[in-house]
């Protein structure tokens, strides 16, 4: 493959290219971007929040974020078919306990119910909040947990991948392994018009989770390091990262090709990193949820 010179294509190459570390730079990633800012179309469909709430196992009263209760289990994490990048291997056995994970990426409406500013580049209440760093999210979660009495957190990388693959199924993308069906489940380079889109306007995966492939990359809790082949129980990630306390993110984004929005794809950057193609969703231990 060859790299084009425009801002759009430069963005799509922000994944690991170095032999030892992640390189998340290139084009608009490190310099002021002259690409025009896209604006959400007024006629674009938005999620029916009442339908989302009705299908959720639990809804947070402060933010309105709906959660799905994911039944834990054992699955093979990572590149299952030796067709991905070296940092997705080796595939390894992971066993997870039950947990809650949000149905969608956190939206700008939900972000602002906790903190009184909107950091997003692409603006719209039902668009996922972007341009938030891993550190920003920790501050937001601290405020949210103080107000709710809950123990919300970022999902671990293992939880994220298990949930994205509809409960650890052998799915290439979240919800499907059929390349012809990818556009039904994901906003990615071929259909995104080079911007993010309102959450839950594509089909959900088998657990009722939206946009886990494409739309925005999603921060997870773990430090970014290479996989171990050893079986793991509720892994919390490595004690050290490959560089600069890098944190992992998953799922690809609106400006990426199908090969980068796969469920096992992973990348990482320092926890202060923030760009318009990165957001997040939240999780919680099933055993830690406070009573309503």
N, C-alpha and C positions, 0 to 999 in steps of 0.2 A: 504494500500500500504506500502511497505517497501523500505528503502533507501539503494541502493547499495553503495559500498565503493570506486568505482573508480571515477576519476575526472569528467568523462562525466556525470554520473548520479547525482553526487553531484551538478553539475551546474543546473540540471533540477529541483531541489528543491528550487531554489532561489525565493520563493514567500512568502507570509505572513504566519507565523506559530504561532506567538504569539497572545495572546488574545487582546492586546492593541496596538501593533505597528507592523510595517513591520520588518521582519528579512530577510535581503537580503544576508546572509552569508552562508558559508558552503563549504567544499572542497576547490576548486580552487578560490572561491570568495575572500578569505581573506589571503591566503598564496601563495607563489610562486608556480605556477603550473608546474608539470613535464610532463603533457600531451604533446605529440608532436604537433608542430604547423602545421596545415594543409595548403596546398598550393592550390590555385585555379587551376583547370585543364585547360590546354591550349586549349583543344578541347571543353570545355563547351560553350554552346550557350550564347551569350550576347544579350541584347536588341538592336533592330534596332532604333537608336536614331532619324533617319529621320521619322520613323513611329510614334514614341512617339511625336515628335514635331508637326507633322501634325494633331495628334488627340488632342493636347492641346488647351485650350482656350486662353492661354497666355504663352509666353516663355520669361524668363529673359535673357536679352542680355549678361550679364556678365558671368553667370554660365551655361547657357543653360538649366536650370531647367524648365520643363514644368508644367503648373498648369491647374487644372480643376476648373471651376466656379461651385460651389455647391449652388444650390437654397435652401434657408433656408426653414424651416418648423417646425412643432411640432412633437415630437416623445417621446416614453417612453425609458428613459435611464436606464441602469443597468440590473440586472438579471431579465429577463421577466418571467422565468418559475420556480423560486425557486430551481434551481439545481446547483447554483454557491456557492461562498463563501460569508460569512456574509458581507464582505466589498464591495460587489457588490450590496448590497441592502440598502434601499428599492428602487425598481424601481420608477421613478418619471418623471413627465412631464417637458420637456424642449422645449422651442421655440428658434430657431436660425435665425439670419439674414443671408443673402447671404455672402459667403466667398470663397476665392480661397484656394486650398490646392495642394501641389505638387503631381504629379502622382506617384512618387517613393520616397523611402528613399534617402536622399542626398548621392551621391556617393563620392568616393575619388577624382575623377576627378573634380567634382563640388566644393568640399571643398577646393582643392588646387588652384582653380582659385581665391579664396578670400584670402587665407593665405598660406604662403610658407612652409608648413610642412604637413606631413601625419602621424596622430597618430595611424593609424589602426594596428591591430594585423594580420588580414587576409588581404593580400595586393593584389590590383588589381584595375585599374581605374574605372571599372564598378561595383565593389563591394560596398555595402553601407559603409560609413565611420563608424567605431566603435571606442570604447575606447574614447568617447567624453563625458564630463560631461555636466550637465545642464548649469553650469557656462561657460564652453568652448563655448557652442553654443551661449550664449548671446554675448560674445566677437566677435564671427564670424558674427553674425547678425548685430552687430553695424558697423563692417567694410563693410559688404555687403550693408547695407542701406545707408551708407555714399557715396559709389560709385555709387549706382543706383538711389538714390532719392526716393526709395520705402520704405514701412513700413512693411517689412517682419517680421515674428514672429513665435514662436511655435504655433501650434493650441491649443485651449483650449481642455480640456478632452472631453467636450460635443461635440465640433466640430469634434474631432477625431473619437469618437464613431459613430456619425451620418454619417460621411463620410465612415467609415469602413463598416457600415451596409447598404451601397448603398443608402444613403439618409434616414436613420432611419427605414429601413425595419426590420422585425423580422427574422434576420439572425444570426445563432449561430456563424459562422465564417464569415470573410469578403468575401462575394460573394456566400456563400452556407450555407445550414443547413444540408446537406447530408454528413455523415461521410465518405462514400465511395468516395466522390468527393473532399475531403479536399486536397489530394495530388496534385490535378490539380491547386489549388489556393495558396498553402502554402509550404514553406520549414520549416519542423519541424523534430522532432527526427527520425521518420520512414524513411525519404528520404533525409536528409541533409548531410549525411556522416560527421556529427559533425563539421560543419563549415557554414559560411554564403555563399551566392551565388549571382551572378550578379543580379541586380535589373531587374524587368519586364521580367523574364524568366518563370514565371507562369502566369496563366490566371488573368485578372483584374476583379475587382468586377463590379457591375452594373453602377458605375460612371466612370469607366476607371481608377481606382486606383489599384496599385500593392503592394503586400507584406504587407498588413495591418494586416494579420494574419501570424505570423512566420517571418523567416529570422532574423530580429533584433527587440527587444523591441524598442519602440520609446518614447522619452521624450515628454511630453506635458507641457503646460505653468503652469498648476495649482499646488498649494500646495496639498499634499496628506492628506485627512481627510475623515471621514465617511460621507456618503450621508445624505442629508435632504430629507424628503418626500414632501416638498413644491414645487409647480410648479416654474420654473425659466425661466427668459428671458435673453438670451445671457450671461449665467453665466461665470464669470471669475475665479471661484474657491474660496475656503475658505480663510479667512484672516489669519488663523493659521493652521498649519499642526499637525499631530499626534505626531511628534517628530522632533527636529533638523532641522526645516524648510524643511522637506522632500518634494520633488517634485515627481509628478506622472509619470509613464510610462505605456505604453499599448502595447498589441498585441502579446506578447510572442516572442520566438526566435527559432533559429535553433535546439536547444537541448532540446526542451520541448514537452511534450505529448499533444495530442489534447485538453484535458481539460484546458490547460494553454494558448493556442493560440486563445481562444474564443474572440469575439469582446468586450464583457463586462468585461473581466478579467482586473485587474488593480493591480499595485504594486507601490512602491515608495522607494526612498532613498534620502540621503542628496545631495544637488546640486553639490557637488564636486565629487560624485561617478562616476567612469568610468570603464567599463569592455568591453570585446570583444563581448558581446551579446547585447549591447545597442547602438542605433544610433538615428536618428530623420528624420522627414520631416518638411517642413515649410508651413506656411499659410499667409494669408493677408486678411483684411477686403475688401470686394468688393468695398465699398465706398471710400477706401483710396488709391486705386491704382493710381499712377501718370501716366499722359499721356505718351504715347510712344514718 
